[in-house]
Amino acid sequence: QEQLVESGGGLVQAGGSLRLSCAASGRTFSCYATGWFRQAPGSERGFVAAINWGGRSTYYADSVKGRFTISRDSAKNTVYLQMNSLKPEDTAVYYCACKVYSYGVYYSQGSYRNWGQGTQVTVSS
């Protein structure tokens, strides 16, 4: 089954940067959009950012606007999440997933499939 694979997580000090990658394993499959979500311990998984298949439309949670940038490399079938000015509250497991259809809101988990296993991001103060 097609699945997305996240990488690039790690431990970083507050104010630092990380770049996460989301690549498709198996055969290439098409997503209307790709989204990043995160889940901190004891919290629900929440929306971080999304980008449509053409890369012309991006969406961000208010908490990351101005600090995170989502982008895609269509040739590599990979989506990136550049995270700058990281804060301890950004600590979470980050997941990417595929929004298969044009309908459904970008910030809802229910709009996505083919979830990856996640990558841990830890920001120390």
A tleap script that builds the chain and sets N, CA, C and O, in Angstrom:
source leaprc.protein.ff14SB
mol = sequence {
  NGLN GLU GLN LEU VAL GLU SER GLY GLY GLY
  LEU VAL GLN ALA GLY GLY SER LEU ARG LEU
  SER CYS ALA ALA SER GLY ARG THR PHE SER
  CYS TYR ALA THR GLY TRP PHE ARG GLN ALA
  PRO GLY SER GLU ARG GLY PHE VAL ALA ALA
  ILE ASN TRP GLY GLY ARG SER THR TYR TYR
  ALA ASP SER VAL LYS GLY ARG PHE THR ILE
  SER ARG ASP SER ALA LYS ASN THR VAL TYR
  LEU GLN MET ASN SER LEU LYS PRO GLU ASP
  THR ALA VAL TYR TYR CYS ALA CYS LYS VAL
  TYR SER TYR GLY VAL TYR TYR SER GLN GLY
  SER TYR ARG ASN TRP GLY GLN GLY THR GLN
  VAL THR VAL SER CSER
}
set mol.1.N position { 0.851 -1.184 0.000 }
set mol.1.CA position { 0.000 0.000 0.000 }
set mol.1.C position { 0.889 1.236 0.000 }
set mol.1.O position { 1.935 1.278 0.648 }
set mol.2.N position { 0.446 2.226 -0.736 }
set mol.2.CA position { 1.225 3.453 -0.780 }
set mol.2.C position { 1.211 4.104 0.595 }
set mol.2.O position { 0.202 4.103 1.300 }
set mol.3.N position { 2.331 4.646 0.942 }
set mol.3.CA position { 2.428 5.289 2.240 }
set mol.3.C position { 3.399 6.444 2.136 }
set mol.3.O position { 4.317 6.440 1.316 }
set mol.4.N position { 3.179 7.425 2.977 }
set mol.4.CA position { 4.087 8.554 3.057 }
set mol.4.C position { 5.083 8.309 4.180 }
set mol.4.O position { 4.731 7.745 5.216 }
set mol.5.N position { 6.312 8.727 3.979 }
set mol.5.CA position { 7.380 8.514 4.951 }
set mol.5.C position { 7.978 9.857 5.327 }
set mol.5.O position { 8.473 10.594 4.475 }
set mol.6.N position { 7.925 10.165 6.619 }
set mol.6.CA position { 8.492 11.414 7.111 }
set mol.6.C position { 9.940 11.197 7.559 }
set mol.6.O position { 10.316 10.104 7.983 }
set mol.7.N position { 10.732 12.244 7.458 }
set mol.7.CA position { 12.097 12.231 7.966 }
set mol.7.C position { 12.525 13.644 8.292 }
set mol.7.O position { 11.861 14.609 7.913 }
set mol.8.N position { 13.640 13.762 8.998 }
set mol.8.CA position { 14.199 15.071 9.284 }
set mol.8.C position { 13.982 15.570 10.702 }
set mol.8.O position { 14.466 16.643 11.064 }
set mol.9.N position { 13.264 14.806 11.503 }
set mol.9.CA position { 13.056 15.234 12.880 }
set mol.9.C position { 14.327 15.134 13.700 }
set mol.9.O position { 15.329 14.582 13.245 }
set mol.10.N position { 14.282 15.667 14.908 }
set mol.10.CA position { 15.442 15.610 15.780 }
set mol.10.C position { 15.286 16.524 16.957 }
set mol.10.O position { 14.205 17.038 17.240 }
set mol.11.N position { 16.404 16.718 17.648 }
set mol.11.CA position { 16.451 17.586 18.815 }
set mol.11.C position { 17.132 18.891 18.436 }
set mol.11.O position { 18.211 18.885 17.845 }
set mol.12.N position { 16.507 19.997 18.774 }
set mol.12.CA position { 17.053 21.306 18.435 }
set mol.12.C position { 16.760 22.271 19.578 }
set mol.12.O position { 15.775 22.110 20.299 }
set mol.13.N position { 17.609 23.262 19.737 }
set mol.13.CA position { 17.373 24.271 20.765 }
set mol.13.C position { 16.337 25.290 20.289 }
set mol.13.O position { 16.147 25.485 19.089 }
set mol.14.N position { 15.694 25.917 21.219 }
set mol.14.CA position { 14.735 26.969 20.891 }
set mol.14.C position { 15.417 28.023 20.028 }
set mol.14.O position { 16.552 28.424 20.288 }
set mol.15.N position { 14.702 28.462 18.999 }
set mol.15.CA position { 15.255 29.422 18.064 }
set mol.15.C position { 15.918 28.775 16.860 }
set mol.15.O position { 16.246 29.455 15.888 }
set mol.16.N position { 16.115 27.469 16.919 }
set mol.16.CA position { 16.764 26.754 15.829 }
set mol.16.C position { 15.808 26.383 14.718 }
set mol.16.O position { 14.637 26.764 14.723 }
set mol.17.N position { 16.337 25.625 13.758 }
set mol.17.CA position { 15.567 25.244 12.572 }
set mol.17.C position { 15.715 23.765 12.276 }
set mol.17.O position { 16.720 23.136 12.609 }
set mol.18.N position { 14.689 23.230 11.644 }
set mol.18.CA position { 14.701 21.874 11.115 }
set mol.18.C position { 13.928 21.870 9.813 }
set mol.18.O position { 13.043 22.698 9.602 }
set mol.19.N position { 14.267 20.931 8.939 }
set mol.19.CA position { 13.474 20.739 7.732 }
set mol.19.C position { 12.998 19.298 7.676 }
set mol.19.O position { 13.798 18.363 7.645 }
set mol.20.N position { 11.701 19.137 7.664 }
set mol.20.CA position { 11.096 17.813 7.555 }
set mol.20.C position { 10.810 17.492 6.096 }
set mol.20.O position { 10.505 18.376 5.295 }
set mol.21.N position { 10.913 16.214 5.771 }
set mol.21.CA position { 10.596 15.752 4.427 }
set mol.21.C position { 9.492 14.714 4.492 }
set mol.21.O position { 9.384 13.957 5.457 }
set mol.22.N position { 8.682 14.692 3.460 }
set mol.22.CA position { 7.576 13.733 3.349 }
set mol.22.C position { 7.651 13.156 1.937 }
set mol.22.O position { 7.379 13.854 0.960 }
set mol.23.N position { 8.019 11.882 1.833 }
set mol.23.CA position { 8.189 11.250 0.544 }
set mol.23.C position { 7.240 10.065 0.417 }
set mol.23.O position { 6.885 9.431 1.411 }
set mol.24.N position { 6.838 9.775 -0.804 }
set mol.24.CA position { 5.931 8.657 -1.051 }
set mol.24.C position { 6.731 7.382 -1.246 }
set mol.24.O position { 7.682 7.354 -2.027 }
set mol.25.N position { 6.351 6.329 -0.539 }
set mol.25.CA position { 6.978 5.028 -0.747 }
set mol.25.C position { 6.107 4.210 -1.678 }
set mol.25.O position { 4.928 4.517 -1.857 }
set mol.26.N position { 6.663 3.192 -2.262 }
set mol.26.CA position { 5.892 2.403 -3.208 }
set mol.26.C position { 5.743 3.166 -4.508 }
set mol.26.O position { 6.562 4.025 -4.833 }
set mol.27.N position { 4.722 2.858 -5.229 }
set mol.27.CA position { 4.536 3.542 -6.502 }
set mol.27.C position { 4.081 4.982 -6.271 }
set mol.27.O position { 3.521 5.309 -5.225 }
set mol.28.N position { 4.326 5.813 -7.240 }
set mol.28.CA position { 3.915 7.208 -7.131 }
set mol.28.C position { 2.396 7.300 -7.128 }
set mol.28.O position { 1.730 6.704 -7.974 }
set mol.29.N position { 1.868 8.024 -6.207 }
set mol.29.CA position { 0.429 8.234 -6.213 }
set mol.29.C position { 0.146 9.719 -6.116 }
set mol.29.O position { 0.988 10.503 -5.678 }
set mol.30.N position { -1.024 10.081 -6.522 }
set mol.30.CA position { -1.374 11.487 -6.629 }
set mol.30.C position { -2.168 11.936 -5.421 }
set mol.30.O position { -3.096 11.256 -4.981 }
set mol.31.N position { -1.804 13.062 -4.903 }
set mol.31.CA position { -2.544 13.694 -3.819 }
set mol.31.C position { -3.045 15.042 -4.305 }
set mol.31.O position { -2.307 15.773 -4.963 }
set mol.32.N position { -4.280 15.380 -3.994 }
set mol.32.CA position { -4.788 16.713 -4.304 }
set mol.32.C position { -4.002 17.742 -3.498 }
set mol.32.O position { -3.754 18.856 -3.958 }
set mol.33.N position { -3.625 17.355 -2.313 }
set mol.33.CA position { -2.799 18.193 -1.457 }
set mol.33.C position { -2.080 17.301 -0.449 }
set mol.33.O position { -2.474 16.156 -0.230 }
set mol.34.N position { -1.051 17.819 0.147 }
set mol.34.CA position { -0.335 17.109 1.209 }
set mol.34.C position { -0.338 17.981 2.452 }
set mol.34.O position { -0.095 19.186 2.387 }
set mol.35.N position { -0.611 17.362 3.563 }
set mol.35.CA position { -0.686 18.124 4.803 }
set mol.35.C position { 0.273 17.609 5.852 }
set mol.35.O position { 0.650 16.437 5.870 }
set mol.36.N position { 0.657 18.530 6.732 }
set mol.36.CA position { 1.443 18.186 7.915 }
set mol.36.C position { 0.559 18.405 9.145 }
set mol.36.O position { -0.140 19.412 9.260 }
set mol.37.N position { 0.609 17.454 10.039 }
set mol.37.CA position { -0.080 17.538 11.319 }
set mol.37.C position { 0.930 17.206 12.418 }
set mol.37.O position { 1.989 16.642 12.144 }
set mol.38.N position { 0.602 17.553 13.644 }
set mol.38.CA position { 1.495 17.213 14.749 }
set mol.38.C position { 0.690 16.825 15.967 }
set mol.38.O position { -0.449 17.255 16.156 }
set mol.39.N position { 1.321 15.992 16.796 }
set mol.39.CA position { 0.669 15.553 18.018 }
set mol.39.C position { 1.675 15.568 19.158 }
set mol.39.O position { 2.669 14.842 19.154 }
set mol.40.N position { 1.386 16.415 20.127 }
set mol.40.CA position { 2.203 16.491 21.335 }
set mol.40.C position { 1.643 15.517 22.364 }
set mol.40.O position { 0.471 15.149 22.293 }
set mol.41.N position { 2.472 15.093 23.325 }
set mol.41.CA position { 1.986 14.166 24.354 }
set mol.41.C position { 0.762 14.709 25.074 }
set mol.41.O position { 0.752 15.853 25.527 }
set mol.42.N position { -0.267 13.878 25.173 }
set mol.42.CA position { -1.470 14.277 25.872 }
set mol.42.C position { -2.387 15.199 25.098 }
set mol.42.O position { -3.377 15.691 25.638 }
set mol.43.N position { -2.066 15.440 23.833 }
set mol.43.CA position { -2.873 16.358 23.018 }
set mol.43.C position { -3.410 15.649 21.785 }
set mol.43.O position { -2.906 14.601 21.380 }
set mol.44.N position { -4.430 16.235 21.205 }
set mol.44.CA position { -4.964 15.723 19.946 }
set mol.44.C position { -4.013 16.102 18.814 }
set mol.44.O position { -3.262 17.074 18.898 }
set mol.45.N position { -4.073 15.310 17.770 }
set mol.45.CA position { -3.288 15.647 16.581 }
set mol.45.C position { -3.918 16.855 15.900 }
set mol.45.O position { -5.128 16.894 15.677 }
set mol.46.N position { -3.090 17.835 15.575 }
set mol.46.CA position { -3.613 19.075 15.018 }
set mol.46.C position { -2.919 19.476 13.726 }
set mol.46.O position { -1.792 19.066 13.450 }
set mol.47.N position { -3.613 20.279 12.953 }
set mol.47.CA position { -3.138 20.752 11.655 }
set mol.47.C position { -1.972 21.701 11.811 }
set mol.47.O position { -1.948 22.537 12.713 }
set mol.48.N position { -0.989 21.559 10.904 }
set mol.48.CA position { 0.149 22.466 10.880 }
set mol.48.C position { 0.177 23.259 9.572 }
set mol.48.O position { 0.175 24.490 9.581 }
set mol.49.N position { 0.205 22.539 8.449 }
set mol.49.CA position { 0.309 23.204 7.152 }
set mol.49.C position { -0.119 22.240 6.056 }
set mol.49.O position { -0.133 21.025 6.253 }
set mol.50.N position { -0.469 22.797 4.894 }
set mol.50.CA position { -0.827 21.982 3.736 }
set mol.50.C position { -0.451 22.731 2.470 }
set mol.50.O position { -0.346 23.957 2.455 }
set mol.51.N position { -0.252 21.957 1.406 }
set mol.51.CA position { 0.090 22.535 0.110 }
set mol.51.C position { -0.646 21.754 -0.960 }
set mol.51.O position { -0.725 20.527 -0.889 }
set mol.52.N position { -1.188 22.453 -1.958 }
set mol.52.CA position { -1.921 21.733 -2.982 }
set mol.52.C position { -0.953 21.108 -3.983 }
set mol.52.O position { 0.251 21.359 -3.929 }
set mol.53.N position { -1.476 20.302 -4.889 }
set mol.53.CA position { -0.610 19.502 -5.757 }
set mol.53.C position { 0.256 20.377 -6.644 }
set mol.53.O position { 1.376 19.986 -6.975 }
set mol.54.N position { -0.217 21.528 -7.033 }
set mol.54.CA position { 0.563 22.405 -7.903 }
set mol.54.C position { 1.545 23.275 -7.137 }
set mol.54.O position { 2.411 23.919 -7.729 }
set mol.55.N position { 1.407 23.290 -5.819 }
set mol.55.CA position { 2.295 24.103 -5.010 }
set mol.55.C position { 1.948 25.577 -4.984 }
set mol.55.O position { 2.695 26.389 -4.436 }
set mol.56.N position { 0.805 25.926 -5.580 }
set mol.56.CA position { 0.489 27.359 -5.654 }
set mol.56.C position { -0.339 27.841 -4.475 }
set mol.56.O position { -0.449 29.043 -4.230 }
set mol.57.N position { -0.919 26.899 -3.749 }
set mol.57.CA position { -1.742 27.281 -2.600 }
set mol.57.C position { -1.204 26.601 -1.353 }
set mol.57.O position { -0.982 25.391 -1.332 }
set mol.58.N position { -1.000 27.396 -0.325 }
set mol.58.CA position { -0.516 26.872 0.945 }
set mol.58.C position { -1.417 27.346 2.073 }
set mol.58.O position { -2.072 28.383 1.973 }
set mol.59.N position { -1.439 26.576 3.135 }
set mol.59.CA position { -2.312 26.845 4.277 }
set mol.59.C position { -1.518 26.570 5.551 }
set mol.59.O position { -0.753 25.609 5.623 }
set mol.60.N position { -1.708 27.428 6.557 }
set mol.60.CA position { -0.948 27.288 7.792 }
set mol.60.C position { -1.852 27.475 9.002 }
set mol.60.O position { -2.822 28.232 8.971 }
set mol.61.N position { -1.507 26.766 10.060 }
set mol.61.CA position { -2.123 27.047 11.344 }
set mol.61.C position { -1.591 28.386 11.843 }
set mol.61.O position { -0.445 28.743 11.572 }
set mol.62.N position { -2.420 29.119 12.567 }
set mol.62.CA position { -2.001 30.437 13.066 }
set mol.62.C position { -0.736 30.342 13.909 }
set mol.62.O position { 0.084 31.260 13.900 }
set mol.63.N position { -0.570 29.253 14.629 }
set mol.63.CA position { 0.554 29.111 15.542 }
set mol.63.C position { 1.898 28.991 14.837 }
set mol.63.O position { 2.940 29.165 15.469 }
set mol.64.N position { 1.895 28.699 13.546 }
set mol.64.CA position { 3.165 28.515 12.835 }
set mol.64.C position { 3.363 29.528 11.707 }
set mol.64.O position { 4.426 29.552 11.087 }
set mol.65.N position { 2.372 30.353 11.434 }
set mol.65.CA position { 2.490 31.346 10.364 }
set mol.65.C position { 3.688 32.237 10.605 }
set mol.65.O position { 3.911 32.713 11.718 }
set mol.66.N position { 4.463 32.459 9.547 }
set mol.66.CA position { 5.633 33.310 9.652 }
set mol.66.C position { 6.880 32.583 10.121 }
set mol.66.O position { 7.983 33.122 10.037 }
set mol.67.N position { 6.714 31.361 10.614 }
set mol.67.CA position { 7.874 30.591 11.087 }
set mol.67.C position { 8.097 29.329 10.251 }
set mol.67.O position { 9.239 28.934 10.016 }
set mol.68.N position { 7.019 28.703 9.806 }
set mol.68.CA position { 7.107 27.469 9.027 }
set mol.68.C position { 6.767 27.760 7.569 }
set mol.68.O position { 5.943 28.621 7.263 }
set mol.69.N position { 7.421 27.021 6.683 }
set mol.69.CA position { 7.133 27.140 5.253 }
set mol.69.C position { 7.003 25.751 4.657 }
set mol.69.O position { 7.892 24.913 4.808 }
set mol.70.N position { 5.894 25.514 3.982 }
set mol.70.CA position { 5.692 24.239 3.308 }
set mol.70.C position { 5.973 24.414 1.824 }
set mol.70.O position { 5.622 25.436 1.234 }
set mol.71.N position { 6.609 23.413 1.222 }
set mol.71.CA position { 6.927 23.483 -0.202 }
set mol.71.C position { 6.944 22.058 -0.753 }
set mol.71.O position { 6.885 21.083 -0.005 }
set mol.72.N position { 7.025 21.965 -2.074 }
set mol.72.CA position { 7.055 20.638 -2.678 }
set mol.72.C position { 8.016 20.609 -3.844 }
set mol.72.O position { 8.225 21.611 -4.528 }
set mol.73.N position { 8.606 19.425 -4.061 }
set mol.73.CA position { 9.439 19.173 -5.229 }
set mol.73.C position { 8.725 18.073 -6.000 }
set mol.73.O position { 8.809 16.897 -5.645 }
set mol.74.N position { 8.029 18.462 -7.048 }
set mol.74.CA position { 7.220 17.497 -7.779 }
set mol.74.C position { 8.069 16.424 -8.438 }
set mol.74.O position { 7.640 15.275 -8.550 }
set mol.75.N position { 9.255 16.782 -8.871 }
set mol.75.CA position { 10.127 15.797 -9.526 }
set mol.75.C position { 10.509 14.681 -8.569 }
set mol.75.O position { 10.681 13.533 -8.978 }
set mol.76.N position { 10.641 15.023 -7.293 }
set mol.76.CA position { 11.008 14.035 -6.282 }
set mol.76.C position { 9.795 13.492 -5.540 }
set mol.76.O position { 9.921 12.617 -4.683 }
set mol.77.N position { 8.621 14.014 -5.872 }
set mol.77.CA position { 7.394 13.613 -5.175 }
set mol.77.C position { 7.571 13.744 -3.671 }
set mol.77.O position { 7.214 12.846 -2.908 }
set mol.78.N position { 8.117 14.857 -3.264 }
set mol.78.CA position { 8.440 15.092 -1.858 }
set mol.78.C position { 7.916 16.463 -1.435 }
set mol.78.O position { 7.997 17.439 -2.181 }
set mol.79.N position { 7.384 16.508 -0.232 }
set mol.79.CA position { 6.924 17.756 0.367 }
set mol.79.C position { 7.808 18.054 1.571 }
set mol.79.O position { 8.162 17.152 2.331 }
set mol.80.N position { 8.159 19.319 1.739 }
set mol.80.CA position { 9.040 19.741 2.822 }
set mol.80.C position { 8.307 20.673 3.780 }
set mol.80.O position { 7.374 21.382 3.402 }
set mol.81.N position { 8.752 20.651 5.014 }
set mol.81.CA position { 8.275 21.612 6.003 }
set mol.81.C position { 9.507 22.238 6.646 }
set mol.81.O position { 10.166 21.623 7.484 }
set mol.82.N position { 9.803 23.452 6.246 }
set mol.82.CA position { 10.911 24.195 6.834 }
set mol.82.C position { 10.409 24.874 8.097 }
set mol.82.O position { 9.464 25.661 8.059 }
set mol.83.N position { 11.045 24.566 9.207 }
set mol.83.CA position { 10.600 25.103 10.492 }
set mol.83.C position { 11.711 25.966 11.072 }
set mol.83.O position { 12.792 25.473 11.391 }
set mol.84.N position { 11.436 27.247 11.203 }
set mol.84.CA position { 12.392 28.208 11.754 }
set mol.84.C position { 11.857 28.766 13.066 }
set mol.84.O position { 10.672 28.646 13.376 }
set mol.85.N position { 12.751 29.373 13.823 }
set mol.85.CA position { 12.379 29.996 15.103 }
set mol.85.C position { 11.570 29.032 15.957 }
set mol.85.O position { 10.518 29.382 16.493 }
set mol.86.N position { 12.069 27.839 16.071 }
set mol.86.CA position { 11.331 26.808 16.792 }
set mol.86.C position { 11.197 27.138 18.269 }
set mol.86.O position { 12.086 27.734 18.876 }
set mol.87.N position { 10.063 26.737 18.831 }
set mol.87.CA position { 9.741 26.976 20.231 }
set mol.87.C position { 9.521 25.627 20.930 }
set mol.87.O position { 9.194 24.635 20.279 }
set mol.88.N position { 9.699 25.596 22.238 }
set mol.88.CA position { 9.441 24.342 22.960 }
set mol.88.C position { 8.038 23.790 22.699 }
set mol.88.O position { 7.842 22.576 22.674 }
set mol.89.N position { 7.073 24.676 22.506 }
set mol.89.CA position { 5.709 24.207 22.255 }
set mol.89.C position { 5.535 23.585 20.875 }
set mol.89.O position { 4.463 23.061 20.573 }
set mol.90.N position { 6.560 23.629 20.033 }
set mol.90.CA position { 6.504 22.935 18.748 }
set mol.90.C position { 6.878 21.456 18.894 }
set mol.90.O position { 6.768 20.684 17.941 }
set mol.91.N position { 7.316 21.075 20.079 }
set mol.91.CA position { 7.680 19.683 20.330 }
set mol.91.C position { 6.486 18.774 20.109 }
set mol.91.O position { 5.431 18.962 20.715 }
set mol.92.N position { 6.655 17.786 19.238 }
set mol.92.CA position { 5.560 16.885 18.886 }
set mol.92.C position { 6.074 15.843 17.898 }
set mol.92.O position { 7.188 15.940 17.384 }
set mol.93.N position { 5.240 14.854 17.651 }
set mol.93.CA position { 5.470 13.964 16.520 }
set mol.93.C position { 4.769 14.586 15.320 }
set mol.93.O position { 3.589 14.928 15.394 }
set mol.94.N position { 5.483 14.729 14.235 }
set mol.94.CA position { 4.950 15.358 13.034 }
set mol.94.C position { 4.618 14.276 12.001 }
set mol.94.O position { 5.420 13.384 11.724 }
set mol.95.N position { 3.427 14.385 11.452 }
set mol.95.CA position { 2.937 13.428 10.460 }
set mol.95.C position { 2.588 14.152 9.163 }
set mol.95.O position { 2.138 15.297 9.176 }
set mol.96.N position { 2.804 13.467 8.053 }
set mol.96.CA position { 2.270 13.986 6.801 }
set mol.96.C position { 1.227 12.997 6.270 }
set mol.96.O position { 1.237 11.817 6.618 }
set mol.97.N position { 0.346 13.496 5.438 }
set mol.97.CA position { -0.736 12.680 4.909 }
set mol.97.C position { -1.219 13.271 3.593 }
set mol.97.O position { -0.926 14.415 3.246 }
set mol.98.N position { -1.966 12.451 2.881 }
set mol.98.CA position { -2.409 12.788 1.526 }
set mol.98.C position { -3.883 13.158 1.519 }
set mol.98.O position { -4.726 12.396 1.993 }
set mol.99.N position { -4.188 14.325 0.981 }
set mol.99.CA position { -5.584 14.733 0.778 }
set mol.99.C position { -5.947 14.303 -0.642 }
set mol.99.O position { -5.513 14.899 -1.627 }
set mol.100.N position { -6.743 13.267 -0.710 }
set mol.100.CA position { -6.978 12.634 -2.005 }
set mol.100.C position { -7.964 13.425 -2.857 }
set mol.100.O position { -7.812 13.486 -4.077 }
set mol.101.N position { -8.954 14.019 -2.244 }
set mol.101.CA position { -10.024 14.677 -2.991 }
set mol.101.C position { -9.973 16.183 -2.833 }
set mol.101.O position { -9.377 16.700 -1.890 }
set mol.102.N position { -10.596 16.872 -3.753 }
set mol.102.CA position { -10.627 18.330 -3.701 }
set mol.102.C position { -11.569 18.825 -2.616 }
set mol.102.O position { -11.378 19.923 -2.093 }
set mol.103.N position { -12.586 18.035 -2.264 }
set mol.103.CA position { -13.502 18.476 -1.218 }
set mol.103.C position { -12.932 18.110 0.142 }
set mol.103.O position { -12.014 17.297 0.248 }
set mol.104.N position { -13.486 18.718 1.172 }
set mol.104.CA position { -12.956 18.505 2.516 }
set mol.104.C position { -12.006 19.632 2.888 }
set mol.104.O position { -11.233 20.109 2.058 }
set mol.105.N position { -12.073 20.045 4.128 }
set mol.105.CA position { -11.259 21.174 4.556 }
set mol.105.C position { -9.821 20.744 4.784 }
set mol.105.O position { -9.556 19.602 5.159 }
set mol.106.N position { -8.898 21.661 4.558 }
set mol.106.CA position { -7.477 21.345 4.658 }
set mol.106.C position { -7.047 21.049 6.086 }
set mol.106.O position { -6.112 20.279 6.304 }
set mol.107.N position { -7.713 21.648 7.055 }
set mol.107.CA position { -7.240 21.525 8.428 }
set mol.107.C position { -7.846 20.342 9.179 }
set mol.107.O position { -7.580 20.163 10.367 }
set mol.108.N position { -8.655 19.537 8.502 }
set mol.108.CA position { -9.299 18.409 9.167 }
set mol.108.C position { -8.588 17.106 8.857 }
set mol.108.O position { -8.313 16.808 7.695 }
set mol.109.N position { -8.287 16.322 9.896 }
set mol.109.CA position { -7.643 15.027 9.693 }
set mol.109.C position { -8.484 14.115 8.817 }
set mol.109.O position { -7.948 13.299 8.068 }
set mol.110.N position { -9.782 14.250 8.908 }
set mol.110.CA position { -10.681 13.381 8.156 }
set mol.110.C position { -10.572 13.530 6.652 }
set mol.110.O position { -11.070 12.689 5.904 }
set mol.111.N position { -9.922 14.597 6.203 }
set mol.111.CA position { -9.764 14.818 4.767 }
set mol.111.C position { -8.543 14.090 4.207 }
set mol.111.O position { -8.300 14.119 3.001 }
set mol.112.N position { -7.783 13.441 5.077 }
set mol.112.CA position { -6.485 12.883 4.671 }
set mol.112.C position { -6.427 11.363 4.821 }
set mol.112.O position { -7.120 10.766 5.644 }
set mol.113.N position { -5.568 10.761 3.988 }
set mol.113.CA position { -5.306 9.322 4.044 }
set mol.113.C position { -3.816 9.089 3.921 }
set mol.113.O position { -3.031 10.030 3.809 }
set mol.114.N position { -3.428 7.793 3.945 }
set mol.114.CA position { -2.032 7.401 3.735 }
set mol.114.C position { -1.084 8.092 4.712 }
set mol.114.O position { -0.053 8.642 4.324 }
set mol.115.N position { -1.456 8.050 5.970 }
set mol.115.CA position { -0.632 8.695 6.983 }
set mol.115.C position { 0.714 7.996 7.122 }
set mol.115.O position { 0.807 6.771 7.033 }
set mol.116.N position { 1.768 8.804 7.345 }
set mol.116.CA position { 3.072 8.252 7.635 }
set mol.116.C position { 3.185 7.842 9.093 }
set mol.116.O position { 2.238 7.992 9.864 }
set mol.117.N position { 4.347 7.325 9.467 }
set mol.117.CA position { 4.582 6.872 10.842 }
set mol.117.C position { 4.956 8.015 11.777 }
set mol.117.O position { 4.899 7.864 12.998 }
set mol.118.N position { 5.328 9.127 11.226 }
set mol.118.CA position { 5.660 10.283 12.052 }
set mol.118.C position { 7.146 10.413 12.309 }
set mol.118.O position { 7.894 9.437 12.241 }
set mol.119.N position { 7.562 11.635 12.605 }
set mol.119.CA position { 8.943 11.916 12.970 }
set mol.119.C position { 8.938 12.843 14.180 }
set mol.119.O position { 8.193 13.822 14.216 }
set mol.120.N position { 9.760 12.535 15.157 }
set mol.120.CA position { 9.765 13.283 16.412 }
set mol.120.C position { 10.572 14.564 16.270 }
set mol.120.O position { 11.701 14.557 15.780 }
set mol.121.N position { 9.978 15.647 16.704 }
set mol.121.CA position { 10.666 16.934 16.800 }
set mol.121.C position { 10.645 17.348 18.266 }
set mol.121.O position { 9.584 17.437 18.883 }
set mol.122.N position { 11.822 17.597 18.808 }
set mol.122.CA position { 11.942 18.020 20.201 }
set mol.122.C position { 12.705 19.328 20.250 }
set mol.122.O position { 13.831 19.417 19.758 }
set mol.123.N position { 12.095 20.337 20.841 }
set mol.123.CA position { 12.716 21.654 20.951 }
set mol.123.C position { 12.998 21.917 22.426 }
set mol.123.O position { 12.081 21.972 23.246 }
set mol.124.N position { 14.264 22.076 22.748 }
set mol.124.CA position { 14.647 22.315 24.138 }
set mol.124.C position { 14.716 23.807 24.421 }
set mol.124.O position { 15.034 24.611 23.545 }
set mol.125.N position { 14.413 24.154 25.658 }
set mol.125.CA position { 14.411 25.583 26.028 }
set mol.125.C position { 15.774 26.026 26.534 }
set mol.125.O position { 15.953 27.191 26.887 }
savepdb mol mol.pdb
quit
